[in-house]
Amino acid sequence: MQDFDYIIIGAGTAGCVLANRLSADPNNQVLLLEAGGKDNYFWINIPVGYLFTIGNPRTDWCYEIEPDAGLNGRKIGYARGKVLGGCSSINAMIYMRGQRSDFDHWAQLGNRGWSWDDVLPVFKHSESYQHGSNEYHGSDGELRVEERRVNWDILDAWRDAAEECGIPKIDEFNRGDNFGNAYFQMNQKRGVRWSGTKAFLRPVMKRANLTVITDTHVFKLNIESTEKSKRVTGVQVRTQKQAVQTISARREVILSAGSIGSPQILQISGIGPADLLQPLGIKVVHDSPGVGQNLQDHLQVRTVFKVKNTVTLNQRVNSLRGKLAMGLEYLLFKTGPLTMPPSQLGAFARSDDNQTSPNIEWHVQPLSLDKFGDPLHSFNAITPSVCNLRPSSRGHIKIKSPDPDTYPAITLNYLSTEEDREVAIKGLRFTRRIMQAKALEKYEPEEWKPGAELQSDEDLAKAAGDLGTTIFHPVGTCKMGNDAMAVVDDRLRLRGISGLRVIDASIMPQITSGNTNAPTVMIAEKGAGFILADHTS
């Protein structure tokens, strides 16, 4: 195979952006490698298709976390996209940037150019906003952002109830302070999922200087090491036919394999904590103790309330007539429940007065089920899930073997700090207050999970462990910074090794306050800018 100027590992959200931006210059020869297949599966385009893509080995790595003490010893599935578009082909499609305080904190940690004022123009640059350009939004970009295409009376009433409890109605999130409640805006275009592939990759696939290869697993970085320097020169890959090839990069290799894949590839290549690599027989090329550390995620506690005198998705799905009506509506108008993300309605608030900005978020669903992949319940119900936006618990990614086909150990350590347990308890109590508000009285809400009989802090802490599950927002495992645990600098170059950058959600020093796909687009935009500037200066 020919050599390339840039090799991008991973065709997820970040990889699609990078492929677009780096190949815009016809003088750059760009290779994009994806371990998964093409995004031509029927259910990817239909928004509600996440029910059929998450947990499906055709589109999902189907990871599972280690038994977690904070989840009362449970293991849970940990979906990550294994397909062109990565997680943007299977995720909730929610467009959420985070808050001003998130990015200002990154800058305060010493990361130059990452404050809210620095990143807002980057968000706008990528965006194709349904309502046109304004102070907070752009309309000339590729990433389509639109409003919901279905309504539910019970969600309108929940908004009223949240307002009764001090969470005001606002027009939208994404303006820097998310305090309030609003319907989520989504990465859809006229009722169709608008993934990283559709937005950034497919429009440029015919560029002569861009090569995209699927079903090809990168299992090692090639590194030239001397007494004075270390440089990544290319990658070793295995194709679907099990052929092993070496591909060289004249300028840079860019890791965009995500918060699980990027640290795994680094560790297998000899870049990571020496005390992890040496016992596995891996030669330590660069002792970087932060690789795989600092894993953060949003744990949602999924409460379920039975409701009356209304229709929820449970009722419609459990009726043949309802299913036919939903399918016909989508086929004819691209509206209705088949356009739904898992959650349509959100709210942000402070769990207590000591918080400087909103630190809890609700994802409210007009449905209920035991877990994704299971059938909806036979009774009408809604699921107001509440999560801690700034968890202090930290986990890690550690390879178990030099074999790239062996999944790494994914340890989250959910609810391992007293602070996180307190926020979970307060979130559950706050949810109960909203459900008891006057605006919801006519729906006669009845708490089904965790159960109204659970009242003590001890009971609610245990319930949080029983009901808690991921919202699939892993970040931080190759964090940006300048301290001893930082893996990349603020231009996303790997510290201590040239010719290599990490550009994906793993570089976040601290998780953003909300869903993480939009920040990943921003990170990739900035990373592409760094690369182009460094090689044209």
C-alpha positions as CSV (number, residue, x, y, z in Angstrom):
1,M,0.0,0.0,0.0
2,Q,1.2,3.5,-0.8
3,D,2.5,5.9,1.9
4,F,0.3,8.8,3.1
5,D,0.9,12.2,4.6
6,Y,-1.7,11.6,7.3
7,I,-3.2,8.4,8.7
8,I,-6.3,8.8,10.7
9,I,-7.2,5.8,12.9
10,G,-11.0,5.6,13.5
11,A,-13.8,6.8,11.2
12,G,-16.0,7.9,14.1
13,T,-17.2,11.5,14.6
14,A,-13.7,12.9,15.0
15,G,-12.2,10.9,12.2
16,C,-14.9,12.0,9.7
17,V,-14.2,15.7,10.5
18,L,-10.5,15.2,10.2
19,A,-10.7,13.4,6.9
20,N,-12.8,16.2,5.5
21,R,-10.6,19.0,6.7
22,L,-7.2,17.5,6.0
23,S,-8.1,16.3,2.5
24,A,-9.5,19.8,1.5
25,D,-5.9,20.6,0.4
26,P,-5.4,18.3,-2.7
27,N,-1.7,18.2,-1.9
28,N,-2.4,16.2,1.3
29,Q,-2.6,12.4,0.8
30,V,-5.0,11.2,3.6
31,L,-5.9,7.7,4.7
32,L,-8.9,7.0,7.0
33,L,-9.0,3.6,8.6
34,E,-12.0,2.0,10.2
35,A,-12.2,-1.3,12.0
36,G,-16.0,-1.6,11.4
37,G,-17.9,-1.8,8.3
38,K,-19.9,0.6,6.1
39,D,-22.8,2.5,7.5
40,N,-25.3,1.0,5.1
41,Y,-27.4,-0.8,7.7
42,F,-31.1,0.0,7.3
43,W,-31.6,1.1,11.0
44,I,-28.8,3.6,11.1
45,N,-30.8,6.2,9.1
46,I,-34.0,5.9,11.0
47,P,-33.6,7.8,14.3
48,V,-35.3,5.2,16.5
49,G,-33.0,2.6,15.0
50,Y,-30.6,3.0,18.0
51,L,-32.8,0.3,19.5
52,F,-31.4,-2.1,16.8
53,T,-27.8,-0.8,16.5
54,I,-26.8,-0.6,20.1
55,G,-25.8,-4.1,21.2
56,N,-25.7,-5.3,17.6
57,P,-22.2,-6.5,16.7
58,R,-22.7,-5.3,13.2
59,T,-22.5,-1.7,14.4
60,D,-21.3,-1.8,18.1
61,W,-18.1,-3.1,19.7
62,C,-20.4,-4.5,22.4
63,Y,-18.0,-3.8,25.3
64,E,-18.9,-4.7,28.9
65,I,-17.5,-2.9,31.9
66,E,-15.9,-4.7,34.8
67,P,-18.1,-5.5,37.8
68,D,-18.6,-2.2,39.5
69,A,-19.0,-1.8,43.3
70,G,-20.9,1.5,42.8
71,L,-23.5,-0.4,40.7
72,N,-23.8,-3.0,43.5
73,G,-21.5,-5.4,41.7
74,R,-23.3,-5.2,38.3
75,K,-21.7,-5.3,34.9
76,I,-23.3,-3.3,32.2
77,G,-23.0,-3.1,28.4
78,Y,-20.9,-0.3,27.1
79,A,-21.8,0.6,23.5
80,R,-19.2,2.1,21.1
81,G,-19.8,2.5,17.4
82,K,-18.0,0.0,15.2
83,V,-19.1,1.4,11.8
84,L,-18.4,4.4,9.6
85,G,-19.6,7.3,11.6
86,G,-18.7,5.6,14.9
87,C,-21.0,6.5,17.8
88,S,-22.7,9.2,15.6
89,S,-24.2,6.3,13.7
90,I,-25.8,4.8,16.8
91,N,-26.1,7.5,19.4
92,A,-29.0,9.6,20.7
93,M,-28.4,12.4,18.2
94,I,-28.6,15.1,20.9
95,Y,-26.7,18.3,20.0
96,M,-25.3,19.6,23.3
97,R,-22.1,21.6,23.6
98,G,-21.7,21.8,27.3
99,Q,-21.4,25.0,29.3
100,R,-19.2,28.0,29.4
101,S,-17.7,26.9,32.7
102,D,-16.6,23.6,31.3
103,F,-14.3,25.1,28.7
104,D,-13.2,28.0,30.8
105,H,-12.1,25.3,33.3
106,W,-10.1,23.6,30.6
107,A,-8.3,26.9,29.9
108,Q,-7.7,27.5,33.6
109,L,-5.9,24.2,33.7
110,G,-3.3,25.7,31.3
111,N,-4.8,24.6,28.0
112,R,-4.4,27.6,25.7
113,G,-7.2,28.3,23.3
114,W,-9.8,26.1,24.8
115,S,-12.0,28.6,26.7
116,W,-15.7,29.1,25.9
117,D,-14.9,32.2,23.9
118,D,-12.3,30.3,21.9
119,V,-14.5,27.3,21.1
120,L,-17.8,28.9,20.4
121,P,-16.7,30.1,16.9
122,V,-15.5,26.5,16.2
123,F,-18.9,25.1,17.2
124,K,-20.6,27.6,14.9
125,H,-18.3,26.9,12.0
126,S,-19.4,23.2,11.9
127,E,-23.1,23.9,12.3
128,S,-26.0,24.0,9.9
129,Y,-28.6,25.3,12.2
130,Q,-32.3,25.0,11.3
131,H,-33.1,28.6,12.3
132,G,-30.2,30.3,10.6
133,S,-27.1,32.1,12.0
134,N,-27.2,34.2,15.1
135,E,-24.9,35.0,18.0
136,Y,-24.7,31.4,19.1
137,H,-25.3,29.4,16.0
138,G,-23.9,29.0,12.5
139,S,-25.7,27.9,9.3
140,D,-22.9,27.4,6.8
141,G,-21.5,24.2,8.3
142,E,-22.1,20.5,7.6
143,L,-23.5,19.3,10.9
144,R,-27.3,19.7,10.7
145,V,-29.1,20.7,13.9
146,E,-32.9,20.6,13.9
147,E,-35.9,20.6,16.3
148,R,-37.9,17.5,17.3
149,R,-40.6,16.2,14.9
150,V,-43.0,14.6,17.4
151,N,-44.9,15.9,20.5
152,W,-46.2,14.3,23.6
153,D,-48.6,15.9,26.1
154,I,-46.9,14.2,29.0
155,L,-43.6,15.9,28.2
156,D,-45.2,19.3,27.8
157,A,-46.7,18.8,31.3
158,W,-43.3,17.7,32.7
159,R,-41.9,21.0,31.5
160,D,-44.6,22.8,33.4
161,A,-43.9,20.7,36.5
162,A,-40.1,21.5,36.3
163,E,-40.9,25.2,36.0
164,E,-43.1,24.9,39.2
165,C,-40.0,23.4,40.9
166,G,-37.7,26.3,39.9
167,I,-36.3,25.1,36.6
168,P,-37.5,27.7,34.1
169,K,-38.5,27.0,30.5
170,I,-35.9,28.2,28.0
171,D,-35.9,28.2,24.2
172,E,-32.8,26.1,23.9
173,F,-29.5,24.9,25.4
174,N,-26.0,25.6,24.0
175,R,-25.7,29.3,24.8
176,G,-23.2,28.8,27.6
177,D,-25.5,28.5,30.6
178,N,-27.9,25.6,30.3
179,F,-30.0,26.3,33.4
180,G,-33.6,25.6,32.5
181,N,-35.7,23.0,30.7
182,A,-36.1,22.7,26.9
183,Y,-36.6,20.2,24.2
184,F,-33.3,18.8,22.8
185,Q,-32.1,19.9,19.4
186,M,-30.8,17.0,17.3
187,N,-28.4,16.0,14.6
188,Q,-31.1,15.1,12.1
189,K,-32.1,16.4,8.7
190,R,-35.8,16.2,7.9
191,G,-36.3,13.2,10.2
192,V,-33.2,11.3,9.2
193,R,-30.1,10.7,11.4
194,W,-27.3,13.1,10.4
195,S,-24.2,11.3,11.4
196,G,-20.5,12.3,11.1
197,T,-20.4,10.2,7.9
198,K,-23.3,12.1,6.3
199,A,-22.1,15.5,7.5
200,F,-18.4,15.3,6.9
201,L,-17.3,12.2,5.1
202,R,-19.7,11.2,2.3
203,P,-19.6,14.6,0.6
204,V,-15.8,14.3,0.1
205,M,-15.4,10.6,-0.5
206,K,-14.6,11.1,-4.1
207,R,-11.6,13.3,-3.5
208,A,-8.7,11.7,-5.2
209,N,-6.4,12.4,-2.3
210,L,-8.6,10.7,0.3
211,T,-8.6,6.9,0.8
212,V,-11.2,5.3,3.2
213,I,-10.7,1.7,4.1
214,T,-13.2,-0.2,6.3
215,D,-13.0,-3.6,8.1
216,T,-9.3,-2.9,8.8
217,H,-8.1,-3.2,12.4
218,V,-5.1,-1.1,13.4
219,F,-3.3,-3.1,16.0
220,K,0.0,-1.3,16.5
221,L,1.8,2.0,15.9
222,N,5.3,1.8,14.3
223,I,7.7,3.9,16.3
224,E,11.3,4.8,15.5
225,S,13.2,5.3,18.7
226,T,16.7,6.7,19.3
227,E,18.5,8.1,22.3
228,K,17.4,11.6,21.4
229,S,13.9,11.2,20.0
230,K,10.9,9.0,19.4
231,R,8.7,9.3,16.3
232,V,5.6,7.4,15.1
233,T,6.2,6.6,11.4
234,G,3.1,4.5,10.5
235,V,0.8,1.7,11.5
236,Q,0.4,-2.0,11.3
237,V,-3.1,-3.2,10.2
238,R,-4.9,-6.4,9.7
239,T,-7.5,-6.5,7.0
240,Q,-10.8,-8.5,6.9
241,K,-8.9,-11.2,5.1
242,Q,-6.3,-11.4,7.9
243,A,-3.6,-9.9,5.8
244,V,-1.1,-7.8,7.8
245,Q,0.3,-4.7,6.2
246,T,2.5,-1.8,7.3
247,I,1.5,1.7,6.2
248,S,3.8,4.7,6.5
249,A,2.8,8.3,7.4
250,R,5.1,11.0,6.0
251,R,3.8,13.6,8.5
252,E,1.5,12.4,11.2
253,V,-0.6,9.5,12.6
254,I,-3.8,10.7,14.3
255,L,-5.5,8.5,16.8
256,S,-9.3,9.0,16.7
257,A,-10.4,5.6,18.0
258,G,-12.3,7.0,21.0
259,S,-11.9,6.9,24.7
260,I,-11.6,3.1,24.7
261,G,-9.8,2.4,21.5
262,S,-7.2,5.2,21.6
263,P,-5.6,4.2,24.9
264,Q,-5.8,0.5,24.0
265,I,-3.8,1.1,20.8
266,L,-1.3,3.3,22.6
267,Q,-0.8,0.7,25.4
268,I,-0.3,-2.2,22.9
269,S,2.2,-0.1,21.0
270,G,4.3,0.4,24.2
271,I,3.0,3.9,25.1
272,G,1.5,3.9,28.6
273,P,2.1,3.1,32.2
274,A,5.3,1.0,32.5
275,D,3.9,-1.0,35.4
276,L,1.0,-2.1,33.2
277,L,2.9,-2.9,30.1
278,Q,6.0,-4.7,31.4
279,P,4.1,-7.6,33.1
280,L,2.3,-8.2,29.8
281,G,5.7,-8.6,27.9
282,I,5.2,-5.3,26.0
283,K,8.4,-3.3,25.5
284,V,7.9,0.2,27.0
285,V,8.7,2.7,24.3
286,H,7.4,5.7,26.2
287,D,6.4,5.6,29.9
288,S,3.2,7.7,29.9
289,P,1.4,7.0,33.2
290,G,-1.8,8.9,32.2
291,V,-2.7,6.7,29.2
292,G,-5.9,5.0,30.0
293,Q,-6.4,6.9,33.3
294,N,-8.9,9.7,34.1
295,L,-11.9,7.8,32.6
296,Q,-15.1,9.8,33.3
297,D,-18.7,9.1,32.3
298,H,-22.2,10.4,33.0
299,L,-24.1,7.8,35.1
300,Q,-27.9,8.2,34.7
301,V,-30.3,7.0,37.3
302,R,-33.4,5.9,35.4
303,T,-36.5,6.4,37.5
304,V,-39.8,5.1,36.1
305,F,-43.3,6.6,36.8
306,K,-46.5,4.9,35.7
307,V,-49.0,7.5,34.3
308,K,-52.7,7.6,33.3
309,N,-55.0,9.6,31.1
310,T,-52.4,10.0,28.4
311,V,-50.6,8.0,25.7
312,T,-46.9,7.2,25.8
313,L,-44.8,5.2,23.4
314,N,-45.4,2.1,25.5
315,Q,-49.0,2.1,24.5
316,R,-48.3,2.8,20.8
317,V,-45.6,0.2,20.4
318,N,-47.6,-2.5,22.1
319,S,-50.4,-2.1,19.6
320,L,-50.3,-3.5,16.1
321,R,-52.4,-0.5,15.0
322,G,-50.1,1.9,16.7
323,K,-47.0,0.3,15.1
324,L,-48.6,0.5,11.6
325,A,-49.6,4.2,12.2
326,M,-46.1,5.1,13.3
327,G,-44.5,3.4,10.3
328,L,-46.9,5.0,7.9
329,E,-46.4,8.5,9.4
330,Y,-42.6,8.1,9.1
331,L,-42.8,6.8,5.6
332,L,-45.0,9.6,4.3
333,F,-43.9,12.6,6.4
334,K,-40.7,11.7,8.2
335,T,-42.4,12.7,11.4
336,G,-43.7,10.9,14.5
337,P,-42.2,8.5,17.0
338,L,-39.8,6.9,14.6
339,T,-37.9,10.2,14.5
340,M,-37.4,10.1,18.3
341,P,-34.0,10.0,20.0
342,P,-34.0,8.1,23.3
343,S,-34.8,11.3,25.1
344,Q,-36.6,14.4,23.7
345,L,-36.8,16.6,26.7
346,G,-34.0,17.9,29.0
347,A,-33.5,20.0,32.1
348,F,-30.4,21.4,33.8
349,A,-30.3,22.5,37.5
350,R,-28.1,22.7,40.6
351,S,-28.4,19.8,43.0
352,D,-27.8,22.3,45.9
353,D,-26.9,25.9,46.4
354,N,-23.2,25.2,46.7
355,Q,-22.9,24.4,42.9
356,T,-21.6,27.3,40.8
357,S,-23.5,26.1,37.7
358,P,-26.0,23.4,36.8
359,N,-24.5,20.0,37.8
360,I,-27.4,17.7,37.1
361,E,-29.3,16.9,33.9
362,W,-32.5,15.1,33.2
363,H,-33.2,13.1,30.0
364,V,-37.0,12.6,30.0
365,Q,-38.5,9.8,27.9
366,P,-42.2,9.2,27.1
367,L,-41.5,5.4,27.5
368,S,-40.1,2.9,29.9
369,L,-38.2,-0.4,29.6
370,D,-35.8,-2.4,31.8
371,K,-32.8,-1.7,29.6
372,F,-32.2,-0.8,25.9
373,G,-32.8,-3.9,23.8
374,D,-35.6,-5.1,26.1
375,P,-39.3,-4.6,25.1
376,L,-41.2,-1.6,26.3
377,H,-43.4,-2.1,29.3
378,S,-47.0,-3.0,28.9
379,F,-48.2,-0.1,31.0
380,N,-48.0,3.6,30.2
381,A,-45.0,5.3,31.8
382,I,-42.3,7.9,31.5
383,T,-38.7,7.7,32.4
384,P,-37.1,10.9,33.9
385,S,-33.4,9.9,34.1
386,V,-31.2,12.2,36.2
387,C,-27.4,12.3,35.9
388,N,-24.4,14.0,37.6
389,L,-22.8,16.2,35.0
390,R,-19.5,16.6,36.9
391,P,-18.7,13.3,38.6
392,S,-15.6,13.1,40.8
393,S,-15.3,9.4,40.4
394,R,-12.6,8.3,38.0
395,G,-12.0,5.0,36.2
396,H,-9.4,3.6,33.8
397,I,-8.8,1.5,30.6
398,K,-6.2,-1.2,30.9
399,I,-5.3,-3.8,28.3
400,K,-5.3,-7.4,29.5
401,S,-3.1,-8.7,26.7
402,P,-0.8,-7.6,23.9
403,D,-3.4,-9.2,21.6
404,P,-5.4,-6.4,19.9
405,D,-8.5,-8.6,19.7
406,T,-8.7,-8.9,23.4
407,Y,-11.0,-6.2,24.8
408,P,-9.4,-4.0,27.5
409,A,-10.7,-3.9,31.1
410,I,-13.1,-1.0,31.3
411,T,-13.4,0.1,34.9
412,L,-15.6,3.1,35.7
413,N,-15.7,3.2,39.6
414,Y,-19.2,4.8,39.4
415,L,-20.4,6.4,42.7
416,S,-17.0,5.7,44.3
417,T,-16.9,9.1,46.0
418,E,-19.1,10.5,48.7
419,E,-19.8,13.6,46.6
420,D,-21.1,11.5,43.7
421,R,-23.4,9.5,46.0
422,E,-24.8,12.7,47.5
423,V,-25.5,14.1,44.1
424,A,-27.3,10.9,43.1
425,I,-29.5,11.0,46.2
426,K,-30.3,14.7,45.7
427,G,-31.1,14.0,42.0
428,L,-33.6,11.3,43.0
429,R,-35.3,13.6,45.5
430,F,-35.4,16.4,43.0
431,T,-37.0,14.1,40.5
432,R,-39.7,13.2,43.0
433,R,-40.5,16.8,43.6
434,I,-41.0,17.4,39.9
435,M,-43.3,14.4,39.6
436,Q,-45.4,15.6,42.5
437,A,-45.9,19.0,41.0
438,K,-49.5,20.2,40.2
439,A,-48.9,20.2,36.5
440,L,-48.7,16.4,36.5
441,E,-51.6,15.7,38.9
442,K,-54.0,14.7,36.2
443,Y,-51.7,12.0,35.0
444,E,-51.7,10.4,38.5
445,P,-47.9,9.5,38.4
446,E,-47.0,6.5,40.4
447,E,-43.4,5.8,41.2
448,W,-42.5,2.3,40.0
449,K,-38.7,2.6,40.2
450,P,-37.0,3.0,42.6
451,G,-40.3,2.8,44.6
452,A,-41.9,5.3,46.9
453,E,-41.2,3.1,49.9
454,L,-37.5,4.0,49.6
455,Q,-37.0,7.1,51.6
456,S,-33.7,7.1,53.5
457,D,-30.4,8.3,52.0
458,E,-29.1,4.8,52.4
459,D,-32.0,3.3,50.5
460,L,-31.7,5.9,47.7
461,A,-27.9,5.4,47.4
462,K,-28.4,1.7,46.9
463,A,-31.2,2.4,44.4
464,A,-28.9,4.6,42.4
465,G,-26.5,1.7,42.2
466,D,-29.3,-0.7,41.2
467,L,-30.8,1.7,38.5
468,G,-27.7,3.5,37.4
469,T,-26.5,3.0,33.8
470,T,-24.3,4.8,31.4
471,I,-25.4,7.5,28.9
472,F,-22.4,6.4,26.8
473,H,-20.2,9.4,27.4
474,P,-16.7,8.0,28.2
475,V,-14.0,10.7,28.0
476,G,-10.6,11.7,29.4
477,T,-8.4,8.6,28.9
478,C,-5.7,10.6,27.0
479,K,-6.2,13.9,28.7
480,M,-4.9,17.2,27.5
481,G,-2.7,19.2,29.8
482,N,0.7,19.9,31.1
483,D,0.8,17.9,34.4
484,A,2.5,14.5,34.9
485,M,-0.7,12.6,33.9
486,A,-1.4,14.5,30.8
487,V,-1.0,12.5,27.6
488,V,-1.3,15.3,25.0
489,D,-0.5,18.9,25.0
490,D,-3.0,21.7,24.2
491,R,-2.3,21.2,20.4
492,L,-3.2,17.5,20.9
493,R,0.3,16.3,20.2
494,L,1.4,13.2,22.2
495,R,3.8,14.4,24.9
496,G,7.2,12.9,24.4
497,I,6.6,11.4,20.9
498,S,6.5,13.3,17.6
499,G,4.4,12.4,14.6
500,L,1.4,11.4,16.7
501,R,-1.7,13.2,17.9
502,V,-4.8,12.0,19.7
503,I,-8.0,13.8,18.5
504,D,-11.2,12.5,20.0
505,A,-13.2,12.7,23.3
506,S,-10.4,11.0,25.2
507,I,-8.4,14.3,25.3
508,M,-11.0,16.0,27.6
509,P,-9.3,16.9,30.9
510,Q,-12.8,17.0,32.5
511,I,-16.1,15.8,31.1
512,T,-18.4,18.4,29.6
513,S,-21.8,19.2,31.2
514,G,-24.0,17.2,28.8
515,N,-23.8,14.9,25.8
516,T,-20.4,14.6,24.3
517,N,-20.8,14.3,20.5
518,A,-20.9,18.0,19.7
519,P,-17.8,18.7,21.8
520,T,-16.0,15.9,19.9
521,V,-16.8,17.6,16.6
522,M,-15.3,20.8,18.0
523,I,-12.2,19.0,19.2
524,A,-11.7,17.5,15.7
525,E,-12.1,20.9,14.1
526,K,-9.5,22.4,16.4
527,G,-7.2,19.5,15.9
528,A,-7.4,19.7,12.1
529,G,-6.6,23.4,12.4
530,F,-3.5,22.6,14.5
531,I,-2.3,20.0,12.0
532,L,-2.7,22.2,9.0
533,A,-1.1,25.2,10.7
534,D,1.9,23.2,11.9
535,H,2.6,21.8,8.4
536,T,2.2,25.0,6.5
537,S,4.1,27.3,8.8
